[in-house]
Amino acid sequence: MFVLDFEKPLQEIEEQIANLKRMAQERGIDVLKEIEQLENKKNEILKREFENLSIDKIIKIARHPNRPYTLDFVKYIVDDFTEVHGDRRFSDDKAIVTGFGYIDGQRVAIIGHQKGKNTKDNLYRNFGMANPEGYRKSQRVMKLAEKFNMPVVTFVDTPGAYPGIGAEERGQSEAIASNLKLMFELEVPIVVVVTGEGGSGGALAIASGDKIGMLEFAIYSVISPEGCSSILWRDTEHSIDAAKAMRVTAKDLFELGVIDEIIKEPLGGAHRDYEAVSKNVKDFIIRSFNELLPLPKKKLLKRRWEKWRKMTTQFL
């Protein structure tokens, strides 16, 4: 597992625990008391480090390469998942995963950014930065969801849409704008979960929903802290100042009304326990379904419009 600088004391304790367990198995030695003491010490460090994280540490956790991505959540949350490939115009964008399955017996459409956990996989997934064909693939799946009356669940985790020349030539801005327009017209519930970093229009393109949940240590902003710093200060050294000013954390965004709920992460972050964080995410999705599915289509659309209208006008 990739280890952040402030996680190193935990890594040392975990290695000691693993060595004791191996010794107990190989030599038949009773080390339960020693393991219990180390586990207690580990939990004390976790509580001390993670209960009041500084913003720079939150950003590091949000970008942790071992953090769960869309396909990880699909594994724990979605039954009978069938992936849908391609936009039927250009190609299949690997940075966005789409498909259909069941959550707690409810048929759903799934759309989410997908990063990689190593260099090879990240190159394959383009570091979670979608091209226009990724957003057009999303449109295709959302239209199918509406046709068959299925709610849409999206998982947001991207530094932003891919800014390459090819993406611009194929209509990146138009693809994002079309997604935004479609999501405000879609006559089925849309539940959004920000799982890692929600960056700019690349995130918003699949995040314009009825209910928006955000993992406790995720970040979400109009631009990356580094990008904001480079514009305002002409370098990236002020990225933490930029992050503070933009209020990118889940706590800040909940207070501002940008998100509806903060989804609790396991102690130490989502990358330490996929099953536990997936359960919390699933609970949020099911609660959202219970609230949204009974609503008539006209009321659903009106609520969505009013939600976003209020969100955008309060800062003018």
MARLUM-895686 format. One line per 3 residues: number of its first residue (from 1); for each residue x, y, z of N, C-alpha, C, O. Coordinates in steps of 0.2 Angstrom, whole numbers, always signed. Layout:
BEGIN
NUM	X,Y,Z,X,Y,Z,X,Y,Z,X,Y,Z; ... .
# end
This chain:
BEGIN
1	+4,-6,+0,+0,+0,+0,+4,+6,+0,+9,+7,+4; +2,+11,-4,+6,+18,-4,+5,+21,+3,-1,+21,+6; +10,+24,+6,+10,+27,+12,+11,+34,+12,+17,+36,+10 .
4	+7,+38,+15,+8,+45,+15,+13,+47,+21,+14,+42,+25; +16,+53,+21,+21,+54,+26,+19,+53,+33,+22,+51,+38; +12,+56,+34,+10,+56,+41,+7,+49,+43,+4,+48,+49 .
7	+7,+44,+38,+4,+37,+40,+10,+32,+41,+9,+27,+43; +16,+35,+41,+22,+30,+42,+22,+27,+49,+24,+21,+50; +21,+31,+54,+20,+28,+61,+15,+22,+61,+17,+17,+65 .
10	+10,+23,+58,+5,+17,+57,+8,+11,+53,+7,+5,+55; +11,+13,+48,+14,+7,+44,+19,+3,+48,+19,-3,+48; +23,+6,+53,+28,+3,+57,+24,-2,+62,+26,-8,+63 .
13	+19,+1,+65,+15,-3,+70,+12,-9,+66,+12,-15,+69; +9,-8,+60,+6,-13,+56,+11,-19,+54,+9,-25,+54; +17,-17,+53,+22,-22,+51,+24,-26,+57,+25,-32,+57 .
16	+24,-23,+63,+25,-26,+69,+20,-31,+71,+21,-37,+73; +13,-29,+70,+8,-34,+71,+8,-40,+66,+7,-45,+68; +10,-38,+60,+10,-44,+55,+16,-49,+57,+15,-55,+56 .
19	+21,-46,+59,+27,-50,+61,+25,-55,+67,+27,-61,+67; +21,-52,+72,+19,-56,+78,+14,-61,+76,+15,-67,+78; +10,-60,+71,+5,-65,+69,+9,-70,+65,+7,-76,+66 .
22	+14,-68,+61,+17,-74,+58,+21,-78,+63,+22,-84,+62; +24,-75,+68,+28,-78,+73,+24,-83,+77,+25,-89,+78; +18,-81,+78,+13,-85,+82,+11,-91,+78,+10,-97,+81 .
25	+10,-90,+72,+8,-96,+67,+14,-101,+66,+12,-107,+66; +20,-98,+65,+25,-102,+64,+28,-106,+70,+30,-112,+70; +28,-103,+76,+31,-106,+82,+26,-107,+87,+28,-110,+92 .
28	+20,-106,+86,+15,-107,+91,+15,-103,+97,+13,-106,+103; +17,-97,+97,+18,-93,+103,+12,-89,+104,+9,-86,+99; +10,-88,+110,+4,-84,+112,+7,-76,+112,+10,-74,+117 .
31	+4,-73,+107,+6,-65,+107,+0,-61,+107,+0,-55,+105; -5,-64,+109,-12,-60,+109,-11,-53,+113,-14,-48,+111; -8,-53,+119,-7,-47,+123,-3,-42,+119,-5,-36,+119 .
34	+2,-44,+116,+6,-39,+113,+3,-36,+107,+3,-30,+105; -1,-41,+103,-5,-38,+97,-10,-33,+99,-11,-28,+96; -13,-35,+105,-19,-30,+108,-16,-24,+109,-19,-18,+108 .
37	-10,-23,+113,-7,-17,+114,-5,-13,+108,-6,-7,+108; -2,-16,+103,-1,-13,+97,-7,-10,+93,-7,-5,+90; -12,-14,+93,-18,-12,+90,-21,-6,+94,-24,-1,+90 .
40	-21,-6,+100,-23,+0,+104,-19,+6,+102,-21,+12,+102; -12,+5,+102,-8,+11,+100,-9,+13,+93,-9,+19,+92; -11,+9,+89,-12,+10,+82,-19,+15,+82,-19,+20,+78 .
43	-24,+12,+85,-30,+16,+86,-29,+23,+89,-33,+28,+87; -25,+24,+94,-24,+30,+97,-21,+35,+91,-22,+41,+91; -16,+32,+88,-13,+36,+82,-18,+38,+77,-18,+44,+75 .
46	-22,+34,+75,-27,+35,+70,-32,+41,+72,-33,+45,+69; -34,+40,+79,-39,+45,+81,-35,+52,+82,-38,+57,+80; -29,+52,+84,-25,+58,+85,-24,+62,+78,-25,+68,+77 .
49	-22,+58,+73,-21,+60,+66,-27,+62,+62,-26,+67,+58; -32,+58,+63,-38,+59,+58,-44,+63,+61,-48,+64,+57; -44,+64,+67,-50,+68,+70,-50,+75,+68,-55,+78,+67 .
52	-44,+78,+67,-44,+85,+66,-38,+86,+60,-33,+89,+62; -40,+84,+54,-35,+84,+49,-34,+91,+46,-39,+95,+45; -28,+93,+45,-27,+100,+41,-29,+99,+34,-29,+93,+32 .
55	-30,+104,+31,-32,+104,+24,-27,+101,+19,-29,+98,+14; -21,+102,+20,-16,+99,+16,-16,+91,+17,-15,+88,+12; -17,+89,+23,-18,+81,+23,-24,+79,+20,-24,+73,+18 .
58	-30,+82,+21,-36,+80,+18,-35,+80,+10,-37,+75,+7; -31,+84,+7,-30,+84,+0,-26,+78,-2,-27,+75,-7; -21,+76,+2,-17,+70,+1,-21,+64,+1,-20,+59,-3 .
61	-26,+64,+6,-30,+58,+7,-35,+57,+1,-36,+52,-1; -38,+63,-1,-42,+63,-7,-39,+60,-13,-42,+57,-17; -32,+61,-14,-29,+59,-20,-25,+52,-18,-21,+50,-23 .
64	-26,+49,-13,-22,+43,-11,-23,+38,-16,-29,+36,-18; -18,+35,-19,-19,+30,-25,-22,+24,-23,-24,+20,-27; -23,+22,-16,-26,+16,-14,-33,+18,-12,-37,+13,-10 .
67	-36,+24,-14,-42,+25,-12,-47,+22,-17,-45,+20,-22; -53,+20,-14,-58,+16,-19,-60,+20,-24,-62,+26,-23; -61,+17,-30,-63,+21,-36,-70,+17,-38,-72,+13,-35 .
70	-73,+19,-44,-79,+17,-46,-80,+10,-46,-85,+7,-43; -75,+6,-49,-76,-1,-49,-75,-5,-43,-78,-10,-42; -72,-1,-38,-72,-4,-31,-78,-4,-28,-81,-8,-25 .
73	-82,+2,-28,-88,+3,-26,-93,-2,-29,-98,-4,-26; -93,-2,-35,-97,-7,-39,-97,-14,-36,-102,-17,-35; -90,-16,-35,-89,-23,-32,-93,-24,-26,-96,-29,-25 .
76	-93,-19,-21,-96,-20,-15,-104,-18,-14,-107,-20,-10; -106,-14,-19,-113,-11,-19,-117,-13,-24,-123,-14,-22; -115,-15,-30,-119,-16,-36,-119,-24,-37,-114,-27,-38 .
79	-125,-26,-38,-126,-33,-40,-127,-34,-47,-130,-29,-50; -125,-39,-50,-126,-41,-58,-124,-35,-62,-128,-33,-66; -118,-32,-61,-116,-26,-65,-114,-28,-72,-110,-33,-73 .
82	-117,-25,-77,-115,-26,-84,-112,-19,-86,-116,-14,-87; -106,-19,-88,-103,-13,-91,-105,-11,-98,-106,-16,-102; -106,-5,-99,-107,-2,-106,-101,+1,-109,-99,+6,-105 .
85	-99,+0,-115,-93,+3,-118,-95,+7,-124,-100,+6,-127; -91,+12,-124,-92,+16,-131,-97,+22,-131,-102,+21,-128; -96,+27,-135,-101,+32,-136,-104,+32,-142,-109,+36,-144 .
88	-102,+27,-146,-105,+25,-153,-104,+31,-158,-108,+32,-163; -99,+35,-156,-97,+40,-161,-89,+40,-162,-87,+41,-168; -85,+39,-157,-78,+39,-158,-75,+33,-155,-71,+29,-158 .
91	-75,+32,-148,-72,+27,-145,-74,+25,-138,-79,+29,-136; -71,+21,-134,-73,+19,-127,-68,+23,-123,-62,+21,-123; -70,+28,-119,-66,+31,-114,-65,+27,-108,-70,+26,-104 .
94	-59,+25,-106,-58,+21,-101,-58,+25,-94,-58,+22,-89; -58,+32,-95,-58,+36,-89,-65,+36,-85,-65,+39,-80; -70,+34,-89,-77,+34,-86,-79,+27,-87,-79,+24,-93 .
97	-82,+24,-82,-85,+18,-82,-93,+19,-82,-95,+23,-78; -96,+15,-86,-104,+16,-86,-107,+9,-86,-103,+4,-89; -113,+8,-84,-116,+1,-84,-122,+1,-80,-125,+6,-78 .
100	-125,-5,-80,-132,-6,-76,-131,-12,-71,-127,-16,-72; -135,-11,-66,-135,-16,-61,-140,-15,-56,-145,-12,-58; -140,-18,-50,-145,-18,-45,-142,-16,-38,-136,-18,-36 .
103	-145,-11,-35,-143,-9,-28,-149,-10,-24,-154,-7,-24; -148,-15,-19,-153,-17,-15,-160,-19,-18,-165,-17,-16; -159,-22,-24,-165,-24,-28,-167,-19,-33,-172,-21,-37 .
106	-165,-13,-32,-167,-8,-37,-162,-7,-43,-156,-7,-42; -165,-8,-49,-162,-7,-55,-159,+0,-56,-162,+5,-54; -152,+1,-57,-149,+7,-58,-144,+8,-64,-142,+3,-66 .
109	-143,+14,-66,-138,+15,-70,-132,+18,-67,-133,+22,-62; -126,+16,-68,-120,+18,-64,-115,+22,-69,-114,+19,-75; -113,+27,-67,-108,+31,-71,-103,+34,-66,-104,+36,-61 .
112	-96,+33,-68,-91,+35,-63,-84,+36,-66,-82,+32,-71; -80,+41,-63,-73,+41,-65,-69,+35,-63,-71,+33,-57; -64,+33,-66,-60,+28,-64,-53,+30,-65,-51,+31,-71 .
115	-49,+30,-60,-42,+31,-60,-39,+24,-59,-42,+19,-59; -32,+24,-60,-28,+18,-59,-24,+18,-52,-23,+23,-49; -22,+12,-50,-19,+11,-44,-11,+10,-45,-8,+10,-40 .
118	-9,+10,-51,-2,+10,-52,-1,+14,-59,-6,+16,-62; +5,+15,-61,+7,+19,-67,+4,+16,-73,+1,+20,-77; +4,+10,-74,+2,+7,-80,-6,+8,-81,-9,+9,-86 .
121	-9,+6,-75,-17,+7,-75,-19,+14,-75,-24,+16,-79; -15,+19,-73,-16,+26,-73,-16,+28,-80,-20,+32,-83; -11,+26,-84,-10,+28,-91,-16,+25,-95,-19,+28,-100 .
124	-18,+19,-93,-24,+16,-97,-30,+20,-95,-35,+21,-100; -31,+22,-89,-37,+26,-87,-36,+34,-88,-41,+37,-86; -31,+36,-91,-29,+43,-92,-30,+47,-85,-32,+52,-85 .
127	-28,+44,-80,-28,+47,-73,-35,+49,-71,-36,+54,-67; -40,+46,-74,-47,+48,-72,-49,+55,-76,-54,+57,-74; -45,+57,-81,-47,+63,-84,-51,+61,-91,-48,+58,-95 .
130	-57,+62,-91,-61,+60,-97,-61,+64,-103,-60,+70,-103; -61,+61,-109,-62,+64,-115,-69,+65,-117,-73,+63,-113; -70,+69,-122,-77,+70,-124,-81,+64,-125,-87,+63,-123 .
133	-78,+58,-128,-82,+52,-129,-84,+49,-122,-89,+45,-122; -80,+50,-117,-82,+48,-110,-89,+51,-108,-93,+48,-105; -89,+58,-109,-95,+61,-107,-101,+59,-112,-107,+59,-109 .
136	-100,+58,-118,-105,+56,-123,-107,+49,-121,-113,+47,-122; -103,+45,-119,-105,+38,-116,-109,+39,-110,-114,+35,-110; -108,+43,-106,-112,+45,-100,-119,+47,-102,-124,+44,-100 .
139	-119,+51,-107,-126,+53,-110,-130,+47,-113,-136,+47,-111; -126,+43,-116,-130,+37,-119,-133,+33,-113,-139,+31,-114; -129,+32,-108,-132,+28,-102,-137,+31,-99,-142,+28,-97 .
142	-137,+38,-98,-142,+42,-94,-149,+42,-98,-154,+41,-95; -148,+42,-105,-154,+42,-109,-157,+35,-109,-164,+34,-109; -153,+30,-108,-156,+23,-108,-159,+22,-101,-164,+19,-100 .
145	-156,+25,-96,-159,+25,-89,-166,+28,-89,-171,+26,-86; -167,+34,-92,-173,+37,-92,-178,+33,-96,-184,+33,-94; -176,+30,-102,-181,+26,-106,-184,+20,-102,-189,+19,-103 .
148	-179,+17,-98,-182,+11,-94,-183,+13,-86,-184,+8,-82; -184,+19,-85,-186,+22,-78,-181,+19,-73,-184,+16,-68; -175,+20,-74,-170,+18,-69,-167,+24,-66,-165,+29,-69 .
151	-166,+25,-59,-162,+30,-56,-154,+30,-58,-152,+24,-60; -151,+35,-58,-144,+36,-60,-140,+37,-54,-141,+41,-50; -134,+33,-53,-130,+34,-48,-123,+36,-51,-120,+32,-55 .
154	-120,+42,-49,-113,+43,-51,-108,+44,-46,-109,+46,-40; -102,+42,-48,-96,+42,-43,-91,+47,-46,-89,+46,-52; -90,+52,-42,-85,+58,-45,-78,+57,-42,-78,+58,-36 .
157	-73,+57,-46,-66,+57,-44,-62,+58,-50,-59,+54,-53; -61,+65,-51,-56,+67,-56,-53,+73,-55,-56,+78,-52; -47,+74,-57,-43,+81,-57,-47,+86,-62,-46,+92,-61 .
160	-50,+83,-67,-54,+88,-71,-54,+84,-78,-51,+79,-79; -58,+87,-83,-58,+84,-89,-51,+85,-93,-48,+89,-91; -50,+80,-97,-44,+80,-101,-43,+86,-105,-47,+88,-109 .
163	-37,+90,-104,-37,+96,-108,-32,+96,-115,-30,+101,-117; -32,+90,-117,-27,+89,-123,-30,+92,-129,-36,+93,-130; -26,+93,-135,-28,+95,-141,-34,+91,-144,-39,+94,-147 .
166	-33,+84,-144,-38,+80,-147,-44,+81,-144,-50,+80,-147; -44,+81,-137,-51,+82,-134,-54,+88,-136,-60,+88,-137; -50,+94,-136,-53,+100,-138,-56,+100,-146,-61,+102,-147 .
169	-52,+96,-150,-54,+95,-157,-61,+92,-157,-65,+93,-162; -62,+87,-153,-68,+83,-153,-74,+86,-149,-79,+82,-148; -73,+92,-146,-78,+95,-143,-79,+94,-136,-84,+92,-133 .
172	-74,+95,-132,-74,+94,-125,-79,+98,-121,-83,+96,-117; -79,+105,-123,-83,+109,-119,-90,+108,-121,-95,+108,-117; -92,+106,-127,-99,+105,-129,-101,+98,-126,-107,+98,-124 .
175	-97,+93,-125,-99,+87,-122,-101,+88,-115,-106,+85,-112; -97,+92,-111,-98,+94,-104,-105,+98,-104,-109,+96,-100; -105,+103,-108,-112,+107,-108,-118,+103,-109,-123,+104,-106 .
178	-117,+98,-114,-123,+94,-116,-125,+89,-110,-131,+88,-109; -120,+87,-106,-121,+83,-100,-125,+87,-95,-130,+84,-92; -123,+93,-94,-126,+97,-89,-133,+98,-91,-138,+98,-87 .
181	-134,+100,-97,-141,+101,-100,-145,+95,-99,-151,+95,-97; -143,+89,-101,-146,+83,-100,-148,+81,-93,-154,+79,-92; -144,+82,-89,-145,+80,-82,-150,+85,-78,-154,+83,-74 .
184	-151,+91,-81,-156,+95,-78,-163,+93,-81,-168,+95,-79; -163,+89,-87,-169,+87,-90,-171,+80,-88,-177,+78,-90; -167,+76,-86,-168,+69,-85,-173,+68,-80,-173,+70,-74 .
187	-178,+64,-82,-184,+62,-78,-184,+56,-74,-189,+53,-72; -178,+55,-71,-177,+50,-66,-172,+53,-61,-168,+57,-62; -172,+50,-55,-168,+53,-49,-160,+52,-51,-158,+47,-54 .
190	-156,+57,-49,-149,+56,-50,-146,+57,-43,-147,+62,-39; -142,+52,-41,-139,+52,-34,-131,+53,-36,-128,+48,-39; -128,+57,-33,-121,+59,-34,-117,+57,-28,-119,+59,-22 .
193	-111,+54,-29,-106,+53,-23,-99,+55,-25,-96,+53,-30; -97,+60,-22,-90,+63,-23,-85,+59,-19,-86,+59,-13; -81,+55,-22,-77,+50,-18,-70,+52,-17,-67,+49,-12 .
196	-67,+56,-21,-60,+58,-21,-59,+65,-22,-60,+69,-17; -57,+67,-28,-57,+74,-29,-62,+76,-35,-62,+72,-40; -66,+81,-34,-70,+83,-39,-68,+89,-42,-68,+95,-39 .
199	-65,+89,-48,-62,+94,-51,-65,+97,-57,-66,+94,-62; -67,+104,-56,-70,+108,-61,-76,+105,-65,-80,+101,-63; -76,+107,-72,-82,+104,-76,-82,+97,-77,-87,+94,-79 .
202	-76,+94,-77,-75,+87,-78,-78,+83,-73,-81,+78,-74; -79,+86,-67,-83,+83,-61,-90,+85,-62,-95,+80,-61; -92,+91,-63,-99,+93,-63,-103,+90,-69,-109,+89,-68 .
205	-99,+88,-74,-103,+85,-80,-106,+79,-78,-111,+77,-81; -104,+75,-72,-108,+69,-70,-111,+70,-63,-112,+65,-59; -111,+77,-61,-112,+78,-53,-118,+82,-52,-119,+84,-47 .
208	-122,+84,-57,-128,+88,-57,-134,+84,-55,-138,+83,-59; -134,+82,-49,-140,+78,-47,-145,+80,-42,-144,+86,-40; -149,+76,-39,-154,+78,-35,-152,+77,-27,-153,+82,-23 .
211	-148,+72,-26,-144,+72,-19,-137,+71,-21,-135,+67,-25; -133,+75,-17,-126,+74,-18,-123,+73,-11,-123,+77,-6; -119,+67,-11,-116,+65,-5,-108,+66,-6,-106,+65,-12 .
214	-104,+67,-1,-97,+67,-2,-93,+64,+4,-95,+65,+10; -89,+60,+2,-85,+56,+7,-81,+61,+11,-79,+67,+9; -80,+60,+18,-78,+64,+23,-71,+67,+21,-70,+73,+23 .
217	-67,+64,+18,-60,+66,+16,-59,+68,+9,-54,+67,+6; -65,+69,+5,-64,+70,-2,-64,+78,-3,-65,+82,+2; -62,+80,-9,-62,+88,-10,-66,+89,-16,-67,+84,-21 .
220	-68,+95,-17,-73,+97,-23,-72,+104,-24,-74,+108,-20; -70,+106,-30,-69,+113,-31,-70,+115,-39,-69,+110,-43; -70,+121,-40,-71,+123,-47,-64,+123,-51,-64,+122,-57 .
223	-58,+122,-47,-52,+121,-50,-47,+118,-45,-49,+119,-39; -42,+115,-47,-38,+112,-42,-34,+117,-38,-33,+123,-41; -32,+116,-32,-29,+121,-28,-22,+123,-31,-21,+129,-31 .
226	-19,+118,-35,-13,+120,-38,-14,+125,-44,-11,+129,-46; -20,+123,-48,-22,+127,-53,-24,+134,-51,-22,+139,-54; -27,+135,-46,-29,+141,-43,-23,+145,-41,-23,+151,-42 .
229	-18,+142,-38,-12,+145,-35,-8,+148,-41,-5,+153,-41; -8,+144,-47,-4,+146,-52,-7,+152,-56,-3,+156,-59; -13,+153,-56,-17,+158,-59,-16,+165,-54,-14,+170,-57 .
232	-17,+164,-48,-17,+170,-44,-10,+172,-41,-9,+178,-41; -6,+167,-40,+1,+169,-38,+7,+167,-43,+13,+168,-41; +5,+165,-49,+10,+163,-54,+14,+157,-52,+20,+156,-55 .
235	+13,+153,-47,+16,+147,-45,+11,+143,-41,+6,+145,-39; +14,+137,-39,+9,+132,-35,+11,+132,-28,+8,+128,-24; +15,+136,-26,+17,+136,-19,+12,+138,-14,+12,+137,-8 .
238	+7,+142,-17,+1,+144,-12,-5,+140,-13,-10,+142,-12; -4,+134,-15,-10,+129,-16,-14,+128,-10,-20,+128,-10; -11,+128,-4,-15,+127,+2,-19,+133,+4,-25,+133,+6 .
241	-16,+139,+3,-20,+145,+3,-26,+145,-1,-31,+148,+1; -25,+143,-7,-30,+143,-12,-35,+138,-10,-41,+140,-11; -33,+132,-8,-38,+127,-5,-43,+130,+0,-49,+129,+1 .
244	-39,+134,+5,-43,+137,+11,-48,+142,+8,-54,+142,+11; -46,+146,+4,-50,+151,+1,-56,+148,-3,-62,+151,-3; -55,+143,-7,-60,+140,-11,-65,+135,-7,-70,+134,-9 .
247	-63,+134,+0,-67,+129,+4,-69,+123,+1,-74,+122,-1; -64,+119,+0,-64,+113,-4,-66,+106,-1,-68,+101,-4; -66,+107,+6,-68,+101,+10,-75,+99,+11,-79,+104,+9 .
250	-77,+93,+13,-84,+91,+13,-87,+95,+19,-93,+97,+18; -84,+97,+24,-87,+101,+29,-89,+108,+27,-94,+110,+28; -84,+111,+23,-85,+118,+20,-91,+117,+15,-96,+122,+16 .
253	-91,+113,+11,-96,+112,+6,-103,+110,+8,-108,+113,+6; -103,+107,+14,-110,+105,+17,-112,+112,+20,-118,+113,+20; -108,+116,+23,-110,+122,+26,-113,+127,+21,-117,+131,+22 .
256	-110,+127,+15,-112,+131,+10,-118,+129,+6,-121,+132,+2; -120,+122,+7,-126,+120,+4,-124,+117,-3,-129,+115,-7; -118,+116,-5,-116,+113,-11,-117,+105,-11,-119,+102,-16 .
259	-116,+102,-5,-118,+95,-5,-123,+94,+1,-125,+98,+5; -127,+88,+0,-132,+87,+5,-130,+83,+11,-134,+83,+16; -125,+79,+10,-123,+75,+16,-115,+73,+16,-113,+72,+10 .
262	-112,+73,+22,-105,+70,+22,-106,+63,+24,-109,+61,+29; -103,+59,+20,-103,+52,+21,-96,+50,+25,-91,+51,+23; -98,+47,+31,-92,+45,+35,-87,+40,+32,-89,+35,+29 .
265	-81,+41,+33,-76,+36,+31,-73,+32,+37,-74,+35,+43; -71,+26,+36,-68,+22,+42,-62,+26,+45,-59,+31,+41; -60,+25,+51,-55,+28,+54,-48,+27,+50,-46,+21,+49 .
268	-45,+32,+48,-39,+32,+44,-40,+33,+37,-35,+33,+33; -46,+33,+35,-48,+35,+28,-51,+29,+24,-50,+23,+26; -54,+30,+18,-58,+25,+14,-53,+20,+12,-55,+14,+11 .
271	-47,+22,+11,-42,+17,+8,-40,+11,+13,-37,+7,+11; -42,+12,+19,-40,+7,+24,-46,+2,+25,-44,-4,+27; -52,+3,+22,-57,-2,+23,-62,-1,+18,-67,+3,+19 .
274	-62,-4,+12,-66,-3,+6,-73,-5,+8,-78,-2,+6; -74,-11,+12,-80,-13,+13,-84,-9,+18,-90,-8,+17; -81,-6,+23,-85,-1,+28,-87,+5,+24,-93,+7,+25 .
277	-83,+8,+20,-84,+14,+17,-90,+13,+11,-94,+17,+10; -89,+7,+8,-95,+5,+3,-101,+5,+7,-107,+6,+4; -102,+2,+13,-108,+1,+16,-111,+8,+18,-117,+9,+17 .
280	-107,+13,+20,-109,+20,+21,-112,+23,+15,-117,+27,+15; -108,+22,+9,-110,+25,+3,-117,+22,+1,-122,+25,-2; -118,+15,+1,-124,+11,+0,-130,+14,+4,-135,+15,+1 .
283	-129,+15,+10,-134,+18,+15,-136,+24,+12,-142,+26,+12; -131,+29,+10,-133,+35,+8,-137,+35,+1,-142,+38,+0; -135,+30,-3,-139,+29,-10,-146,+27,-8,-151,+29,-11 .
286	-147,+22,-4,-153,+19,-2,-158,+24,+1,-164,+25,-1; -155,+28,+6,-159,+34,+9,-161,+39,+3,-167,+41,+3; -157,+40,-1,-159,+45,-7,-164,+42,-11,-169,+46,-13 .
289	-164,+36,-13,-169,+32,-17,-176,+33,-13,-181,+34,-17; -176,+31,-7,-182,+31,-3,-185,+38,-3,-191,+39,-3; -181,+43,-4,-184,+50,-4,-186,+52,-11,-191,+56,-12 .
292	-182,+50,-16,-183,+53,-23,-188,+49,-27,-191,+51,-31; -188,+42,-27,-191,+38,-31,-199,+39,-31,-202,+38,-36; -202,+40,-25,-209,+41,-25,-211,+48,-28,-217,+49,-29 .
295	-207,+53,-29,-209,+59,-32,-211,+59,-39,-208,+55,-43; -216,+62,-41,-219,+63,-48,-213,+66,-52,-209,+70,-49; -213,+65,-58,-207,+68,-62,-207,+75,-62,-202,+78,-62 .
298	-213,+78,-63,-213,+86,-63,-210,+89,-56,-206,+94,-57; -212,+86,-51,-209,+88,-44,-202,+87,-44,-198,+91,-41; -200,+81,-46,-193,+79,-46,-188,+84,-50,-183,+87,-47 .
301	-191,+86,-56,-187,+91,-60,-187,+98,-57,-182,+102,-57; -193,+100,-54,-194,+106,-51,-189,+107,-45,-185,+112,-44; -189,+102,-41,-184,+101,-35,-177,+102,-37,-173,+106,-34 .
304	-175,+98,-42,-168,+99,-45,-166,+106,-47,-161,+108,-46; -171,+109,-51,-170,+115,-54,-169,+120,-48,-164,+124,-48; -173,+120,-43,-173,+125,-37,-167,+124,-33,-164,+129,-31 .
307	-165,+117,-32,-159,+116,-29,-153,+119,-32,-149,+123,-28; -152,+118,-38,-146,+121,-41,-147,+129,-42,-142,+132,-42; -153,+131,-43,-154,+138,-44,-152,+142,-38,-149,+147,-38 .
310	-154,+139,-32,-152,+142,-25,-145,+142,-24,-142,+146,-22; -142,+136,-26,-135,+135,-25,-131,+141,-29,-126,+143,-27; -133,+142,-35,-129,+146,-39,-130,+154,-38,-126,+158,-39 .
313	-136,+155,-35,-138,+162,-34,-136,+165,-27,-135,+171,-26; -134,+160,-23,-133,+163,-16,-126,+166,-16,-124,+170,-11; -122,+165,-21,-115,+167,-21,-114,+174,-25,-109,+176,-26 .
316	-120,+176,-28,-119,+182,-33,-120,+188,-29,-119,+193,-31 .
# end
